[in-house]
């Protein structure tokens, strides 16, 4: 029997979903779609919220969740039961961080510590014993994926919480994430990952320009908007820094052959199986960021090296950017920096708006809506073009700068625009100059990792953009 949303399950239209034609039409989701509601369905949505009460509202709520137009109202869901979860902590040395993590959990949830062949296993065993955690000591180093799977095999509760040792997590965050499993189609949920921040642990005494940048723009921080997680959506992955999952949904668990990207691979496999994965920023954990330049850049490079292994397993989902052909045409025209560039780009945009308007027959005034959607698409295309120049393709960009004034001009515009936007959006505790330098180093290290993985794998798949005709 197909699992169904229970009565009382509440969803709310997210801020990216537009309500037009007096509530008759919803525009949003990923990819963007236009949904005309039947009168009965329209009357069930009040102030942007829908409560499941019968088969019709259940089907509508499921549609809104599946398309990304709405998110669960987590505080309206039944409380999560911590007794139904077990925490699994993979660790290799780092007893200080492990002790801080277990102290935060405080015995509210059973914990299994998996020692992944520590150099000093006695220190890890001492911390686990003092904090009342069960210890599983591995005879050889399996890596994070193998260590998590070893711990997963010992879990007897319906839910498992994977937490890295350099994290601070409180039981309240775990309880909040457990609420989401009122949705029977949900396989996994992840919290927002923030820096340790002021007054948490001993992080404030070690704050420098690197940790201040990471506090504002960490690769692990996926923002403040609740979201479904799937390829080619605003949130395409979540980190295994902290995950809560149904044990029976995980199957064999993480791919133990992967030392990086194993969390992304697991998320995408779950989505391919038709299960839901969610990102819930209302629950947050604190992560100890790397604070030295070498360690920080090394971690960014390491993240990038996961690109080719993911391309082998998920070739349709790994593209660095996803653009409609018209968006690519606009970028090429603007990058040419000729007298005809702006007129040609404007012509492409106008034709796109007319085409979208002609297809938006469900809306009373299709062309104003089409113009807005085209404008949003333009902003997204330009942002992705900047990412190609500065992050994914920067080795080619660097070569281009040596021989082309136009490339140098494009890089300057992209760098300034990206830095100004991200600085205004994240409001870091850092001056704009150092923030801009850190931003470029971040991009360079990650991009270098992507190129290294592509070269080692002898495949450019992880570097090729995806041009989608249906957008």
N, C-alpha and C positions, 0 to 999 in steps of 0.2 A: 504494500500500500504506500502511496506517495505521502511523504511527510508534509504536514500542513502547519501554517502559522496558527497558533492558538488564539482563541477569543481573548480580547483585551490587548493584544499586541498592537502597539502604537508606532506609527511612522510619521515623520515630518518632512515636508518638501525642503530640500536643501537650498542654500542661498544661490546656487547656480541655476535653479529651475525657475523659469518665468511662467507666470499665470497670465494668459491673455484671453480675450473675448469673454470677459466677465466670468472667468473660471471654466469656460468650456474647453479650453485647450491648454496643455502643458508643453513647454518647450525646454528641453534640457537633456541630461543624461550624457553618457559617453559610449559611443559617438552620439552627437547631438541628434535628437529626434523630435518630431512633433506628434503629440498624442491627443486626439480628440476624445473627450470623455462623454459617456452617455449621461443623460440628465440625472439618473439615479446615482451614478458614481459621483457626479459633480456635487450633489447635495450631501454626500457623506464626508467631504473634505471641509473642515471648519478651521479657519485661521491657519491653514497650511498643514493641519494634522488630520490623520485618518486612523480610526480605531477599528480593528477587526472585530466584527460582530456576526457575520454570516458568510456564505459562500461568495457573494459578490464583492464584499469588502476584502475578503481574504485574497481573492484573485487580483484585485487592484493593488493591494499592499505588496503582494509578491511581485507584480509587474514593476511597481515603482522601485522596489529594492533591486530587482534584477537589472533594470536599466540605469541605475544610479541616480534616479531623480529624487529619491527620498532616502532617509536614514532612520534607523530605529531611535525612538526616544528612550534612551537607556535608563533614565531615572524612573520611567513609568513601567519598566519591566520588573518581573518578580526578583527579589533579592537572590544573589548567588550564595550557594552553600559551600563554604571553604572546606568542609569535610569531604566534598566530592572531588577535590583536586590534590595532586601531589606535585611538588616542585622538584625539578631535576636541574642540577647545577654542574655543568662540565667545568673542570678546573685543572690547570697545570701550574703548580706552585701558587703564587699570589695569596698566601695565607691571610695577609692583612685585609685585602679586599674581600676575601671570602668571609672573614669574621664580621666585617661591616655589613655585608649582605644578609647573613644569617641573623645578626642582631636586629636588623630592620624587620625581618619576617617574624621574629620573636616567638617561634613555636606555634603560630596560629595555623600553619599548614605543614603537613609532613614533608620532609625534605630528604632527597637522595643526592648526595655529593658523589660525583664520579671523578675520581682522581685519574687523569689521563697520563699516567706514568710520570709523575712529578720528579724533579731532581731531588727534592727534599720531601718525600712523602710523609715523614713524621710530623712536619709542621701542619700539613693539611689534615692529617688524622687527628691531631690535637684539637684543632679548631672545630672539626666536625663533632668530636666527642663532647666538647664543652658546650656546644650549642644544641646538642640532642639530635643531630642529623645522622641518617644512615649513610655509611661510607661504602662505596664500591671502588676498589683499587684495581686498575687495569694493569696487566703485566707488560703491555707495550703501548706506545703512543698511537692512538687511532685517529687523532684529529677531532675537532669539535663535533662533526657529524657522527662519527663512530661512537664518541663518548655519550652523546645525547641518546643514540639508539640503545646503547648498553643500559642507560638509566631507564629508558622507556620500557625495556623488557621487564623491569621490576615493578612497574606501576600497576596497581590494582584498582585505582579509582577511575571513574569515567573520564576525568579531565587531567591533563598534564600541563604544567607551567614550566617552560624552558626559560631559564634565566642565566645570563653570563655572570661570572664571578665579580666583574668590575662594575656592577650595577647596584643601586640602592632601590629597593622596591618595598612598598608597604602592603599589608594585607588588604587595605581598602581599595587599592588599585586592582588587585586580583579579583576581589569580590565584584567590582564594577564590571570587569571584563566577563566574568562568569554569567552575568545577567543576559548577555547577548545570546547565550545558547538556548534561550527560549525559542529562538528561530531554529527549527530542526534541520534546516538546510545548511546551517553555518558549521564549518569545519574548524575555523581558526580565527582568532582575533588578536590584534597586537596593540599595545599602548603607544603613546607618544614618548620618544626618547629625548630627554633634555640633558643638559650638562649638570654636574653636581651643584653648581651655582653657589650663591652666597649662603654661608652658614650651614652647608651640608658637608658632613665629614671634615676633612682637612683640605678641601679643594681650594678654598679662598686664599689660603696662604701661598699656594702654588700658581695662582692666576698669572698669566702672561699674555702676550698678544696672540699666541696660538690658541690657548684655551678660551680667550675672550671671543675670537673669531668662531671657534667651534660651538661655543654657547649660543651664538646667533645663527650659524649657518652650517651646522653639522650635517654630514651625509646621512646620519641616522634619524634626523629630525624631519618628519614628513609633514609638518605643518599643523594648523589648528582646526582644520575641517575634517569632520567625520566622513568616511568614504568607504565604498566597496573597493576591493583590491583585485585587480585583474590586468592583464596586458592591455596596452594601448588605452589606458584610462589615466586620469590625473594622478592616482596612486597605483603604480604598477607592481609594487613589491612591498614587503615589510621585512624587517631585520629579525634574525634569531636572537638579538640582544635580549628580547623578552617576547615570548609568544605563549598564548593559551590555546589549547587544541583539544578536540575530542580524540580520545585514544583510539576508538574504533574507526576513525576516519583516516588515520595516518598510515595504515598498512605497514609497509616495511620501513617507514620513517624516512630519514634523510639519506641521500646518496653518499655513502661513505667514501666513494672514490673522489669526491670533491672536497677540497680544502678551503675553497672560497666559492660563494654563490650558491651553496647548498640550500640556504633558506629561500632564495628566489626560486630555485628549481622546485622545491617542495610546494611553495605557494602556487606556482603555475600548473603543477601536476594536479593539485586539488581543484583548481578552476577548470582544467580540462575534463575532470571527472564530473563536472556539473555542481560542485559544492561552492558555497560562498565563503569568502574570506573578508574580514573587515578590519579597518583601522579606526581605533577609538581614542581620540586625543583627550577626552575627558578623564581617562586613566593615564597617568604619566609615571615614568620611572626616571631615575637619574643615572647617567653614565659617566664614568671617569675618562675624560678625553686624554689623549696623548699630549704631552706638554713640551716635548723637545722637537726641534725641527726635523731631525733625522727620523725619529719614530713616527711623527705625524705624516711626513711625506711618504714614508715607507708603507704606512697603512693605506693611504690614498692609492698608491701604486698597486698594492695588493688587491684592493677592491676592484681595480680596473682589470686585473688579470683573470677575473671570473668571466669576462665577456665571451671568450671563445668556448669554454666548456658549456656555457649556457646556449651559445649558438648551435652547438652540436645537438643539444637535447631539445631546444625550442627554436628552430630556425625562423619561424614566422613571427616571433615575439621579441627578438633581440635588437632590432634596428635602433640606432642611436636617435633617430628622429623619424616621425611618421607624418608625412605631408600629402595633401591632395595634389594632383598635378597642377592645378591652378596656383596653389601656394608656392610650389617649386618654380613655376614660371615667373611669378612676381619676384621671388628672391633672385633669380638669374637676371631679370631685367634691372633690378636695383643695383645688384653687384657690378653690372657692366659699367655703371656710372657714366653713361652717355647722355647726349641731349634728349634722345628718344626714350630714356629709361623710365622717367615718371609718366609720360603719356602712355607708354605701353603697359606699365603696371596698372595705371588707372583704367585702361581699356579692359584688361583681364579681370579686374575687380568688378567693373560694371557688368561685364558679361556673366560673371559668376553670380552676382546678386540677381540678375534677371532670370538665370537658370533656376536658382533656389526658389525665387518667388513664383515661378511657373509651376514648381512642384509642390509648393506649400498650399495646396487647395483646401486644407482643413481650416485655414485661418481667414478671417474676414478681410484683413488688410495684410496680404502676404508680402508686399514689396518693402514696406518699412521694416518688417521683421527680417526679411532677407538681407537688407542693408546692414542691420545690426549683426546678424550672424556672420556675414562676410567680414565686417570689421573685427569681430572677435577672432575669426580665422586668420586675418592678416596679422594681428598682434601675436597670435600663437606661432605663425609661420616665421615672423621676424625673430622671435625669441629662440626658436629652434635653429634658425640660421646663425644667430650669434653663438649658440652652443656648438655648432659644427666648427665654426671658425676658431673658437677659443678653447674648446675642450676636446671634442672627439677627433677633429682633423688638424690639431695645432701643428704637428710636424710638417704637413703640407703647407699650412698657412705660413710657417716660419720660412720655408723655402720661397714661397711666393713673395714674402716681404723683401727678400734680397733682390728681386728682379722687377717688381711692379709697384709703382706708386699708388695705383688703385687698391691693391691688396693692403698696403700699409694704411691707407686712408680708411678702408673698411674695418681693419683691426682696431684702429684708434676709436672710430665711432662705436663699434661693438663693445670695446673695453669700457669706455666711459659710460655708455648707456647701461650696460650690465651692472657696473659698480654702483652707479647712482640709484638704480632701481632696487637692487638688493640691499643697499645701505638704508634707503628710506623704508623698505619693507620690514627689515629685521631689527633695525635700531640697535646696533651692537654697542657694547661698552668699549669702543675702539674708535680711533680717529679714521676719517675716510681714506687717508693715504695708506696706512697699514692694512686697513680692511681690503682695499683694492689690491695690494700686493699679495695678501693671503688668498684672495679670491683667484688670482691668476696662478699662483703656485698650486692651489687645490686642483684647478683645471688641468694644469700641466702634468702633475703627478698621476692623476687618474687617467688622463688621455694616454700617457706613456704606458701605463699598465695595459690598457686596451690594445694598443699597437703591439706591445710585446706578446700578448696572448695570441693576437692574430698572426704574427710572424711565426711564433712557435707552432701554432696549429696549421700553418700554411693555408689559411683561408681568410678572405676579406669580409666574410659574412657579418661579423660584428661591427663593421665600419660602414656598411652600405645603408643608405636611407631607404625607407619604405614609402613608395608612392602609391597611395590608395585611391582608386577611382571612386569608390563609394565612401563618402566621408560623413 
